[in-house]
Amino acid sequence: MHQISIWEKESFFKHHDITIIGSGFVGLWSAYYLKRQNPKLKILIVERGIIPTGASTRNAGFACFGSVTELIADTLKFGEEKMLEIVEMRYKGLEKIKKTFRDKEIDFENLGGFELITKSEQLDTNILRSNIDFLNRKIKKIIKKPKAFKIHDAVIKKFGFTNIQHIIENKSEGQLHSGKLCQALLRLVYAMGVTVLNNIEIKKIGEANGIIELETNQHFNLLSDQLLICTNAFAKELLPELNVEPARGQVLVTSPISGLKFKGTFHYDEGFYYFRNLGNRILLGGARNKAFEQEHTYELSTSENIQTALEVFLREVIIPSTPFKIDHRWSGIMGLGNDKVPIVKKVADNIFCAVRMGGMGVALAPVVGENICALMKK
Ligand SMILES: Cc1cc2nc3c(=O)[nH]c(=O)nc-3n(C[C@H](O)[C@H](O)[C@H](O)COP(=O)(O)OP(=O)(O)OC[C@H]3O[C@@H](n4cnc5c(N)ncnc54)[C@H](O)[C@@H]3O)c2cc1C
């Protein structure tokens, strides 16, 4: 076993004011707000992957705050107040991303979002209209526009989809490049003086005389005054009492499709299916509802049944008469629970957590980072 040098002990592995576990969007935004609040803080982020290895670099890159059927389902399940709370967090988060980074840096494009209602769903159009009116009334204060959602069936033919009854448009939705956003955030926190160490897994949290000692999978432990756990889906590994369960999300990307007829982000089936253009390719993800038990896993692999379900949706609804090839397949792990509102709280003296981002953590992360920062100051 090799020992650490005095130089390493006094720099990379020194006693930090705050150590953050996890370098996904939440860990990075939290470091950003903590440093903005107090530039003198010595902050360390430890990440077990060689790059963030959960959801932040493995998602679909939707810059969205929820589709109509999803928000109605949330209202029925969690109540109107919770639904609005989460929409507000997401919307404010998106505003913060746009304010912090130039569009080009993160490939942000405001191409609009759309929800597909298929003919086989046999949704009553009057009920759909009244749900849209309800949501528009409720969220207009948040997004400062009178009508977030509107039925826009004229685009069904233009986009080339089949079996579609209605399309609902949301002009406030955009898309971005999740890898570039992660790198931009890393550059930002490096420039603020945050240290980021990869390939270090925190195995155990200990405490002696008010100082936190983190046992790692390496040949050293780390010391810190405060600890912030941003491990999202993996939160239970360190904090077993939390209500956070892993939910795998699978994705595929086609090869380029000449003459692709649509641009934008698309939702279907309460958000269980989602697709977007990626230049002239299609990125499609979801179908977790075809096998909930199987997808309740930390395993970063893909499975034949879900990938087949995605391909069927491509063939039967999205590009019915166009041959396609699949170039990429991958998965990421989301953190879900019995509530859609993230867990942002103190868990013990000097130990905090910000986890359970669900399926829209790109949007939520900036506000979650800001909120945990305010809590840690108290
Ligand atoms: C397929 C898919 C599609 C999605 N699409 C979208 C989308 O289009 N728009 C959207 O808003 N959201 C989307 N999401 C959700 C979004 O990606 C997540 O909510 C968000 O990235 C969560 O960020 P996080 O920082 O909380 O977690 P993560 O990015 O998972 O970060 C947690 C980090 O903690 C690290 N870690 C865990 N345990 C330890 C340990 N013991 N020691 C050290 N490090 C540890 C992990 O390696 C990981 O890097 C999607 C998710 C998936 C999986």
PDBQT file of the ligand as one rigid body, heavy atoms in Angstrom, charges set to zero:
ROOT
HETATM    1  C1  LIG A 401     -32.631   8.055 -19.140  1.00  0.00    +0.000 C 
HETATM    2  C2  LIG A 401     -32.892   9.325 -18.385  1.00  0.00    +0.000 A 
HETATM    3  C3  LIG A 401     -33.472  10.402 -19.044  1.00  0.00    +0.000 A 
HETATM    4  C4  LIG A 401     -33.684  11.605 -18.346  1.00  0.00    +0.000 A 
HETATM    5  N1  LIG A 401     -34.113  12.685 -19.052  1.00  0.00    +0.000 NA
HETATM    6  C5  LIG A 401     -34.194  13.874 -18.434  1.00  0.00    +0.000 A 
HETATM    7  C6  LIG A 401     -34.505  15.033 -19.149  1.00  0.00    +0.000 A 
HETATM    8  O1  LIG A 401     -34.649  14.984 -20.362  1.00  0.00    +0.000 OA
HETATM    9  N2  LIG A 401     -34.648  16.204 -18.487  1.00  0.00    +0.000 N 
HETATM   10  C7  LIG A 401     -34.483  16.269 -17.130  1.00  0.00    +0.000 A 
HETATM   11  O2  LIG A 401     -34.683  17.344 -16.554  1.00  0.00    +0.000 OA
HETATM   12  N3  LIG A 401     -34.106  15.194 -16.420  1.00  0.00    +0.000 NA
HETATM   13  C8  LIG A 401     -33.945  14.011 -17.041  1.00  0.00    +0.000 A 
HETATM   14  N4  LIG A 401     -33.571  12.918 -16.331  1.00  0.00    +0.000 N 
HETATM   15  C9  LIG A 401     -33.338  13.054 -14.893  1.00  0.00    +0.000 C 
HETATM   16  C10 LIG A 401     -32.031  13.773 -14.581  1.00  0.00    +0.000 C 
HETATM   17  O3  LIG A 401     -31.003  13.301 -15.422  1.00  0.00    +0.000 OA
HETATM   18  C11 LIG A 401     -31.670  13.531 -13.103  1.00  0.00    +0.000 C 
HETATM   19  O4  LIG A 401     -32.779  13.881 -12.295  1.00  0.00    +0.000 OA
HETATM   20  C12 LIG A 401     -30.476  14.371 -12.674  1.00  0.00    +0.000 C 
HETATM   21  O5  LIG A 401     -29.399  14.201 -13.556  1.00  0.00    +0.000 OA
HETATM   22  C13 LIG A 401     -30.063  13.972 -11.252  1.00  0.00    +0.000 C 
HETATM   23  O6  LIG A 401     -28.886  14.646 -10.929  1.00  0.00    +0.000 OA
HETATM   24  P1  LIG A 401     -28.139  14.287  -9.578  1.00  0.00    +0.000 P 
HETATM   25  O7  LIG A 401     -26.919  15.112  -9.517  1.00  0.00    +0.000 OA
HETATM   26  O8  LIG A 401     -29.099  14.346  -8.441  1.00  0.00    +0.000 OA
HETATM   27  O9  LIG A 401     -27.801  12.731  -9.726  1.00  0.00    +0.000 OA
HETATM   28  P2  LIG A 401     -26.664  11.946 -10.602  1.00  0.00    +0.000 P 
HETATM   29  O10 LIG A 401     -26.396  12.626 -11.880  1.00  0.00    +0.000 OA
HETATM   30  O11 LIG A 401     -27.095  10.550 -10.635  1.00  0.00    +0.000 OA
HETATM   31  O12 LIG A 401     -25.391  12.129  -9.684  1.00  0.00    +0.000 OA
HETATM   32  C14 LIG A 401     -25.143  11.371  -8.534  1.00  0.00    +0.000 C 
HETATM   33  C15 LIG A 401     -23.667  11.053  -8.530  1.00  0.00    +0.000 C 
HETATM   34  O13 LIG A 401     -23.298  10.499  -7.260  1.00  0.00    +0.000 OA
HETATM   35  C16 LIG A 401     -22.244   9.591  -7.505  1.00  0.00    +0.000 C 
HETATM   36  N5  LIG A 401     -22.162   8.698  -6.343  1.00  0.00    +0.000 N 
HETATM   37  C17 LIG A 401     -23.130   7.888  -5.877  1.00  0.00    +0.000 A 
HETATM   38  N6  LIG A 401     -22.728   7.268  -4.757  1.00  0.00    +0.000 NA
HETATM   39  C18 LIG A 401     -21.467   7.704  -4.491  1.00  0.00    +0.000 A 
HETATM   40  C19 LIG A 401     -20.521   7.430  -3.461  1.00  0.00    +0.000 A 
HETATM   41  N7  LIG A 401     -20.795   6.595  -2.447  1.00  0.00    +0.000 N 
HETATM   42  N8  LIG A 401     -19.307   8.047  -3.504  1.00  0.00    +0.000 NA
HETATM   43  C20 LIG A 401     -19.016   8.918  -4.510  1.00  0.00    +0.000 A 
HETATM   44  N9  LIG A 401     -19.885   9.219  -5.509  1.00  0.00    +0.000 NA
HETATM   45  C21 LIG A 401     -21.108   8.615  -5.506  1.00  0.00    +0.000 A 
HETATM   46  C22 LIG A 401     -22.655   8.877  -8.797  1.00  0.00    +0.000 C 
HETATM   47  O14 LIG A 401     -21.547   8.277  -9.440  1.00  0.00    +0.000 OA
HETATM   48  C23 LIG A 401     -23.263  10.034  -9.595  1.00  0.00    +0.000 C 
HETATM   49  O15 LIG A 401     -22.353  10.626 -10.480  1.00  0.00    +0.000 OA
HETATM   50  C24 LIG A 401     -33.353  11.705 -16.969  1.00  0.00    +0.000 A 
HETATM   51  C25 LIG A 401     -32.784  10.611 -16.304  1.00  0.00    +0.000 A 
HETATM   52  C26 LIG A 401     -32.533   9.438 -17.004  1.00  0.00    +0.000 A 
HETATM   53  C27 LIG A 401     -31.891   8.277 -16.298  1.00  0.00    +0.000 C 
ENDROOT
TORSDOF 0
